[in-house]
Amino acid sequence: MITKSIIINELDLKYSVGISKIQMGLNSLSLEDLFKLIEDIQKDKKGSMIQFFNDELILNSEHVFNACYFTIKAFNNGINISNQKNLEFILYLATKRQIKQSLNHFGLKSIHLSNK
């Protein structure tokens, strides 16, 4: 796992980002159970965000860290396009401001889910 703590002084904000790759095996949780677990964690830990995305076009870990930074900054400055941080993150990850285009590049596709 790659982790980084980030401080935004002008917003008096400190947060951490962890990047990890998971692969689901035959004996692992079903996708429905996994998504329910993620939803429960995000509800229980206010301010947390767990996001799955297609990593084929990721340049490096800084690419992900920058997308997190700009997502948080957009919400704090009220310039976010989406009302969901998860979707705003995908927009910054794709460096596009069109939701459909961003999801086409970095969203999970059914092939990713069927391959676990």
C-alpha positions as CSV (number, residue, x, y, z in Angstrom):
1,M,0.0,0.0,0.0
2,I,1.2,3.5,-0.8
3,T,0.2,6.2,1.7
4,K,0.7,9.9,1.9
5,S,-0.4,12.5,4.4
6,I,-1.3,15.9,2.9
7,I,-1.7,19.3,4.5
8,I,-3.6,22.2,3.0
9,N,-2.7,25.1,5.1
10,E,-5.0,27.6,3.5
11,L,-8.0,25.3,4.4
12,D,-6.5,24.2,7.8
13,L,-6.9,20.7,6.6
14,K,-4.9,17.5,7.0
15,Y,-5.8,14.2,5.4
16,S,-4.3,10.9,4.4
17,V,-4.6,8.9,1.2
18,G,-3.9,5.2,0.8
19,I,-3.6,3.5,-2.6
20,S,-3.9,-0.2,-2.8
21,K,-4.8,-2.8,-5.4
22,I,-7.1,-5.6,-4.5
23,Q,-8.0,-8.8,-6.4
24,M,-11.0,-10.8,-5.4
25,G,-10.7,-14.5,-5.4
26,L,-13.2,-17.3,-5.4
27,N,-13.6,-17.3,-1.6
28,S,-13.8,-13.6,-1.2
29,L,-16.9,-11.4,-0.6
30,S,-19.4,-11.0,-3.3
31,L,-19.4,-7.7,-5.0
32,E,-22.7,-6.8,-3.4
33,D,-21.2,-7.5,0.1
34,L,-18.1,-5.6,-0.7
35,F,-20.0,-2.5,-1.9
36,K,-22.2,-2.8,1.2
37,L,-19.1,-2.9,3.5
38,I,-17.7,0.2,1.7
39,E,-21.0,2.0,2.1
40,D,-21.1,1.1,5.8
41,I,-17.5,2.3,6.4
42,Q,-18.1,5.6,4.7
43,K,-21.2,6.2,6.7
44,D,-19.5,5.3,10.0
45,K,-16.3,7.2,9.3
46,K,-17.6,10.6,8.1
47,G,-15.3,12.3,5.6
48,S,-13.8,9.0,4.4
49,M,-14.0,8.0,0.8
50,I,-13.2,4.6,-0.7
51,Q,-13.1,4.6,-4.5
52,F,-12.4,1.9,-7.0
53,F,-11.2,3.0,-10.5
54,N,-9.7,1.7,-13.6
55,D,-5.9,2.0,-13.2
56,E,-4.8,1.4,-16.8
57,L,-4.2,5.1,-17.4
58,I,-2.8,6.1,-14.0
59,L,0.6,7.7,-14.5
60,N,1.9,7.2,-11.0
61,S,0.9,7.6,-7.3
62,E,1.2,11.4,-7.6
63,H,-1.6,11.3,-10.3
64,V,-3.9,9.8,-7.6
65,F,-2.7,12.1,-4.8
66,N,-3.3,15.2,-7.0
67,A,-6.8,14.1,-7.9
68,C,-7.5,13.7,-4.2
69,Y,-6.1,17.1,-3.4
70,F,-8.1,18.9,-6.1
71,T,-11.3,17.0,-5.1
72,I,-11.0,18.2,-1.6
73,K,-10.1,21.7,-2.6
74,A,-13.1,21.9,-5.0
75,F,-15.6,20.9,-2.3
76,N,-14.1,23.3,0.2
77,N,-14.2,26.2,-2.4
78,G,-17.6,25.3,-3.7
79,I,-16.5,24.7,-7.3
80,N,-17.3,21.0,-7.4
81,I,-19.2,19.8,-10.5
82,S,-20.6,16.7,-8.8
83,N,-22.3,16.6,-5.4
84,Q,-20.5,13.3,-4.7
85,K,-16.8,13.3,-3.8
86,N,-16.3,9.9,-5.4
87,L,-17.5,11.2,-8.8
88,E,-15.6,14.5,-8.4
89,F,-12.4,12.4,-7.8
90,I,-12.9,10.5,-11.1
91,L,-13.3,13.9,-12.9
92,Y,-10.0,15.1,-11.5
93,L,-8.3,11.7,-12.1
94,A,-9.4,11.9,-15.8
95,T,-8.5,15.6,-16.0
96,K,-11.8,16.1,-17.7
97,R,-14.9,18.1,-16.6
98,Q,-17.4,15.9,-18.4
99,I,-18.7,13.1,-16.2
100,K,-19.4,10.7,-19.1
101,Q,-15.9,11.1,-20.6
102,S,-14.3,10.6,-17.2
103,L,-16.2,7.5,-16.4
104,N,-15.3,6.1,-19.8
105,H,-11.6,6.4,-19.0
106,F,-11.4,5.7,-15.3
107,G,-14.7,4.1,-14.3
108,L,-14.9,0.4,-13.7
109,K,-16.5,-1.5,-16.5
110,S,-18.4,-4.8,-16.3
111,I,-15.3,-6.7,-17.5
112,H,-13.4,-5.4,-14.5
113,L,-16.1,-6.6,-12.1
114,S,-16.6,-10.0,-13.8
115,N,-12.8,-10.6,-13.7
116,K,-12.8,-9.5,-10.0
